Amino acid sequence: MTGMTKPYVLHYAPDNASMIIRLALDELDIAFDTCLVDRAVAAQRSKGYRALNPAGRIPTLETPDGPISETGAILLWLADRHGGLLPDPRDPMRAAALNWLFFLANTLHADAAILFYINRYGVETDHAAMRDAVRARLTAHVALIETEARPRLTGWLGARQPSALDLYLAPLLRWLQLYPVEDRGWFDLAAYPGLHAMCIALEQRQSTDRLCIAEGMGPHPFSAPDYPQPPEGSAL
Ligand SMILES: N[C@@H](CCC(=O)N[C@@H](CS)C(=O)NCC(=O)O)C(=O)O
């Protein structure tokens, strides 16, 4: 019905972690509204936004149960509420899926954020060494996902129907190829054939097509990404 507010509102910025939640909502066929967080004016730190998410990070999803932030938590909540994105609590695959979901959230994503926001970590004279160390950590994390997680996650990583793990991982792999802008090119997705194939498979989904239109991304946002040209807002 026109004019009615939808129960879900995704606070987003183009090419930010909110794209993971956009994909998840779309894959679950859940109607949602979006509200741009204008990073050009640091709206993520505004009083209004912090009332929803005191940490001042993107995304936040407004739900009938209140606002939720933290990408992994939102994915888990959506899976529990709507099904499909993760194995059910009694499914034997649940253990491995949660293991690697938390690895994505608190290890791969967290370390990637150090590279993306290095100016927030210590003095500039230390940054070159830090970058090298973080790149080595990220390489090891991705290699572990390729060699250890994939075989343990049959049906839940790179399967025909994308899971929360695919939807979280593909954007992370995108960003490793693009950000920080001055560091582009160090990360080679083709070195991880299973993850490369997972990215290509996700690019066949209509959810990815709709994401690319909404956030101004090119035709291969995960396997051969380029910087977005969003219709509104800015990625950085
Ligand atoms: N732990 C948070 C991190 C989210 C995050 O890093 N968001 C970035 C955009 S991708 C952000 O808010 N950046 C703006 C800022 O830190 O000021 C999560 O998992 O959702």
The ligand as an SDF file (V2000), in Angstrom:
LIG
                    3D

 20 19  0  0  0  0  0  0  0  0999 V2000
   31.2810   -3.2210   13.8730 N   0  0  0  0  0  0  0  0  0  0  0  0
   30.4570   -2.5160   12.9200 C   0  0  0  0  0  0  0  0  0  0  0  0
   31.3860   -1.7820   11.9670 C   0  0  0  0  0  0  0  0  0  0  0  0
   30.6320   -1.0750   10.8890 C   0  0  0  0  0  0  0  0  0  0  0  0
   31.5260   -0.1150   10.1300 C   0  0  0  0  0  0  0  0  0  0  0  0
   32.7530   -0.1800   10.1690 O   0  0  0  0  0  0  0  0  0  0  0  0
   30.8910    0.8220    9.4240 N   0  0  0  0  0  0  0  0  0  0  0  0
   31.6140    1.8190    8.6890 C   0  0  0  0  0  0  0  0  0  0  0  0
   31.1520    1.8690    7.2450 C   0  0  0  0  0  0  0  0  0  0  0  0
   31.5170    0.3750    6.3880 S   0  0  0  0  0  0  0  0  0  0  0  0
   31.3570    3.1740    9.2990 C   0  0  0  0  0  0  0  0  0  0  0  0
   30.3980    3.3750   10.0110 O   0  0  0  0  0  0  0  0  0  0  0  0
   32.2300    4.1280    8.9780 N   0  0  0  0  0  0  0  0  0  0  0  0
   32.0880    5.4890    9.3580 C   0  0  0  0  0  0  0  0  0  0  0  0
   32.8280    5.8320   10.6000 C   0  0  0  0  0  0  0  0  0  0  0  0
   33.4390    4.9440   11.2290 O   0  0  0  0  0  0  0  0  0  0  0  0
   32.8130    7.0130   10.9550 O   0  0  0  0  0  0  0  0  0  0  0  0
   29.5490   -3.4750   12.1770 C   0  0  0  0  0  0  0  0  0  0  0  0
   29.8860   -4.6470   12.0830 O   0  0  0  0  0  0  0  0  0  0  0  0
   28.4810   -3.0540   11.7080 O   0  0  0  0  0  0  0  0  0  0  0  0
  1  2  1  0
  2  3  1  0
  2 18  1  0
  3  4  1  0
  4  5  1  0
  5  6  2  0
  5  7  1  0
  7  8  1  0
  8  9  1  0
  8 11  1  0
  9 10  1  0
 11 12  2  0
 11 13  1  0
 13 14  1  0
 14 15  1  0
 15 16  2  0
 15 17  1  0
 18 19  2  0
 18 20  1  0
M  END
$$$$
